[in-house]
Structure formats: C-alpha cells, structure tokens
Amino acid sequence: MTVTSWDEPVGGTPRGTLVVLPGRGETAASYDRFGRRLSADAWRVRLVPVDLGDPDGPDAVREQVEKLLVDESLPAPKVLVGSDSGATLAALLAPALPVDGVVLAGIALPGSAGGSWDSWEDEVDARTACPVHRRVISEDSGFGRGGLDQPLPWSSVELTSPGRPVLVLHGSADPVTPVADALAAYDALREARVRVVDGGRHDVLNDASHRSVAATVVLFLESLRLGTDLPDVVREPEGSVTR
C-alpha cells in the first residue's frame, strides 16, 4: 500500500498531521491541490489509498492508518480526514483510533444515489462544478470511472461519537448523498461542527468552493491545536458591539 505524502515547506515547523482517506474512484491525484494547500500551511498530509472492492480493504486501511498515528516522526495533533466512502470509513474507524480530531466531507451512505449516472459527464457533474478538478479527474488515467456506482461494504451505517472534535462538511446540492440524509446520519455526533457548503456538490473538498472549504478546515485544525473545546483563534473583542 503506497502512502502519498505532502510536507511543509523547507525550513517550516510542522503543525500537525492529516491522514486522508479518499472516496470511490479517487486517486492521490484527486487530492494534490488539497495536499499542497494544507502542507503549505505546515500541516503534513498523508493519503492512504482505499480499495473497497477488496474484502480486506477496510482492515488494510485501518492497519496503515494505525501505523501513521503511532509514527513519532509525524507531529500531533493527528486528524483523520475522509471524503465519500473515505468519510464513512473514517467515521466508523475514529472511535477506536488514537486520533485527535476528524474531518468528514461528503459522506457516502448505503442507499445513496448509485446507478444514477448514465455517463462520465453525469458522474463528473455529480462530483464537482470546479473546472480545474473536473479536468484533473478526467485526465487521470488511474481514476475509477463509475466509482460512485460502487456499492458500499456496509449494509447500514450507524455513527457513534469518537469523543474527539469532529468537523462535518457537506454540499447543499450534493446529488449523491442528499444533505438531509447526511445531517440525519450525524445526529449522534453531538460534538460535531457541521458546515453546509452553499451549492456544494459531492466532492466538497474539491468543488468550486474549495478555497473556503480549505480555510474552514484550517480554522478547525488551528483551533484544535489550542484545545479540544476548539477555542476561536480569531474573535471579536470582549464587550464589543456588532458592527
């Protein structure tokens, strides 16, 4: 299993580590922009490939994630990040892993709109409106076209609180997992910070609002460095009047 790495700029001091679990069809190329952006802010990024077609896939992913979490060369806080089926897997694994936080983006659920994409163009439209990301996945020879039709290995998904801070990101226009279904699944995660991306489609980390989404992730990460209660890094002065 080949782990893809993005590191902080030379001479920079790493602020923590992200372990990314991609979704159906996705490759490391799908996250190059995300990895470079977060690493530029001195967060080390490690992407673990996920093969849901392999019966041992989830177990192999868990084993690799555990190795990264105990790797003392990777700085804390260590945060598990998942998208699509990677978000589902991250949410299921997190309660039993020594992670400091979790980011769940565009979660995939059993019964999500599989089989609704008659062509590659339809699948791309469901994934993202970002022209750059559309080009990236269309030109990626390793990308698993038709991935959104790949069934999940879980007949049901019941999320439980990991007991650590969670950031939820979901597109309001996600045609794969409707936002109402996603929010209902997160009801059990009372501590989660839930953010809906206006007009966002399924690949919310790589959609048209990727800059704002990445900024939201960075704010979550920087707050996590201050404490598990996620204190604000930037706030209004005490006693100020809203202007």
Stockholm file with secondary structure:
# STOCKHOLM 1.0

chainA/1-243         MTVTSWDEPVGGTPRGTLVVLPGRGETAASYDRFGRRLSADAWRVRLVPVDLGDPDGPDAVREQVEKLLVDESLPAPKVLVGSDSGATLAALLAPALPVDGVVLAGIALPGSAGGSWDSWEDEVDARTACPVHRRVISEDSGFGRGGLDQPLPWSSVELTSPGRPVLVLHGSADPVTPVADALAAYDALREARVRVVDGGRHDVLNDASHRSVAATVVLFLESLRLGTDLPDVVREPEGSVTR
#=GR chainA/1-243 SS CCCEEECCCTTCCCCEEEEEECCTTCCGGGGHHHHHHHHHTTEEEEECCCCTTSTTHHHHHHHHHHHHHTCTTSCSCEEEEEETHHHHHHHHHGGGSCCSEEEEESCCCTTSSTTCCSSHHHHHHHHCCCHHHHHHHHHCTTSCTTGGGSCCSCSCCCCCCCSSCEEEEEETTCSSSCHHHHHHHGGGCTTCEEEEETTCCSCGGGSTTHHHHHHHHHHHHHHHHHCTTCCCSSCCCTTCCCC
#=GC SS_cons         CCCEEECCCTTCCCCEEEEEECCTTCCGGGGHHHHHHHHHTTEEEEECCCCTTSTTHHHHHHHHHHHHHTCTTSCSCEEEEEETHHHHHHHHHGGGSCCSEEEEESCCCTTSSTTCCSSHHHHHHHHCCCHHHHHHHHHCTTSCTTGGGSCCSCSCCCCCCCSSCEEEEEETTCSSSCHHHHHHHGGGCTTCEEEEETTCCSCGGGSTTHHHHHHHHHHHHHHHHHCTTCCCSSCCCTTCCCC
//
